[in-house]
Amino acid sequence: MQKAVFPNKLLPYLLLAPQVAITLVFFYWPASQALYQSMLKEDPFGLKSKFVGLQNFAQVLGNPDYLNSVRVTVVFSVSTAVLAMALALFLATAAEKVVRGKGFYRTMLIWPYAVAPAVAGLLWLFMFNPSMGTFAYLLRDAGYRWNPLLDGDQAMLLVVVAAAWKQISYNFLFFVAALQSVPRSLIEAAAIDGASSTKRFWTIVFPLIAPTTFFLLVVNTVYAFFDTFGIIDAVTGGGPAQATQTLVYKVYNDGFVNLDLGGSAAQSVILMAIVIALTAIQFRYVEKRVHYA
Amino acid sequence: MIERRGLGRPMAHLVLIVGLFIVAFPIYYTFVASTQSLTTILRPPLPLTPGDQIGANYGEALFGGIGRIGGVAVTTLLFNTLVMALGIALGKIFISILSAFAVVFFRFPLRMVFFWLIFVTLMLPVEVRILPTYKVMVDLGMIDTYAGLILPLIASATATLLFRQFFMTIPAELVEAARIDGAGPLRFLKDILLPLSKTNIAALFVILFIYGWTQYLWPLLVTNDNQMNTIVIALRKMVSFADADTPWHMVMVTSILAILPPVLVVVLMQRWFVRGLVESEK
């Protein structure tokens, strides 16, 4: 269909100008710098730099610290996504069943969405830090050795819980919307045939909301990759002994703290590739859902 | 009608109440801590009900200034954060409406090139290109400025795509009618398109405001001056485990003040927020 349009020749360029200018200066320029920088090696004083091709990439990928960070990121992202989604789905199915107080529950459950990740991290750290956290105190009283500042697994547990807590609201809203779109007639038909409510959930409801689940999986993974920088920085600073150093945290740490510009840029480029892959997956899925609906 | 027998409904309420408890408890507990004196906080376990220091703590944080972050008062931090969040939300909405308008309602050479130029930025959050973007900011002299806090974060395509999608649903007859009545493109934008986009703008505003308010990595990098800190960054700077003199009561007060404005926005604009979130993400 031919859309009705205005005939102006110059105006559209003026309208586009602000966004294009900002995109060029703050996006394309730095992104191309990152690409360029990733192939340079600077001397320790930052005076000279020479072109080294893909050497930085080889160094990054061959570095055991980097591989450790990949492992940490995978563990962290998968645990955060699974925990946040499972809790949210559980709450959403409960919210579907109640009649009274639906609005109240929703209002109370969407709070954490508005809490900054770094602040969410601080709240949990406050409750669980070994020196004066009340829960740390209770755990120790119960005879459990709790010290996330020294124990890597406990530190990971703490950041996963904080990150998942913040993401419950978001997932909850999407699951509620998805559950509402499941046709009542299907569920009623299954109930008449004698299917129990557990069986109805796993054989009818769950497959029908699979597109939303998959979408949330991608969104939660991206969230765990990038938006949780604040949580990690506030709670553990990547420690203890790099046990919670995710890929994004390492880019920051190598670039701004260790001043390894080439290595940090190479890591940025690898991250970009990962995000583009994730986005591509998401778009293929969006395509599918359009046919589905 | 599905069977009514059994414990289905009471169980559901129970699950929701437990969930609500998990979600709300950390915030409630922070509030409790913010009303206690430092000595009470340092001696766990903390009581479960608010203490009597509420006036003193909040007064000190809001107007007195906090030593650990250079004596800056929380009001300054709140102002900085508000400027940043509003700047990002309004700036993004403004430039996206204009560019979406251009792409949908005009035909001109390189139209699709521009569209893709913007579209590609959808994929890359600022986190993956921090170092070079930081360099650009230094070159442009934008460290410790509001422009430096805001501009790099409004370079993103989400809002443009959203408005483009919405504009494409506007019937061609409406455009024809406006043209026949002698309305130019800007008149059409102002008198017809903007009023029609009101709910979309409100929904997007909530989401972008939260996005701006909760930013962490970027303000951490571009602000050196304590006077320019956002509230989240200042909070981070107040906490230290290396030495024992973290003013926890001030940290808790500041946390509550950092959480309150965005929570109010989300709760009060809930209707638009929920719609905007679920629809904009497709």
Interface residues (C-beta under 8 A of the other chain):
Chain A: M1 Q2 K3 A4 V5 F6 N8 K9 L11 P12 Y13 L15 L16 P18 Q19 V20 I22 T23 V25 F26 F27 Y28 W29 P30 A31 Q33 A34 Q37 L87 F90 L91 T93 A94 A95 E96 K97 V98 V99 G101 Y105 R106 T107 M108 L109 I110 W111 P112 Y113 A114 V115 A116 P117 A118 V119 A120 L122 L123 W124 L125 F126 M127 N129 S131 M132 G133 T134 A136 Y137 L138 L149 W165 I168 S169 Y170 L173 F174 A177 I187 E188 A191 S197 F215 V219 F226 F229 G230 D233 A234 V248 V251 Y252 G255 F256 L261 S264 A265 S268 L271 M272 V275 I276 T279 V286 R289
Chain B: M1 I2 E3 G8 R9 M11 A12 H13 V15 L16 G19 L20 I22 V23 A24 P26 I27 Y29 T30 A33 I41 L42 R43 P44 P45 L46 F94 I95 S96 L98 S99 F101 A102 V103 V104 F105 F106 R107 F108 R111 F114 L117 I118 T121 L122 M123 L124 P125 E127 V128 R129 I130 L131 P132 T133 Y134 K135 V136 L140 L151 P152 I154 A155 T160 M168 A172 E173 V175 E176 R179 G184 P185 L186 F188 I210 W213 T214 Q215 Y216 L217 L220 L221 V232 L235 R236 V239 F241 A244 W248 V251 M252 S255 A258 I259 P262 V263 V265 V266 V267 Q270 F273 V274 L277 V278 E281 K282
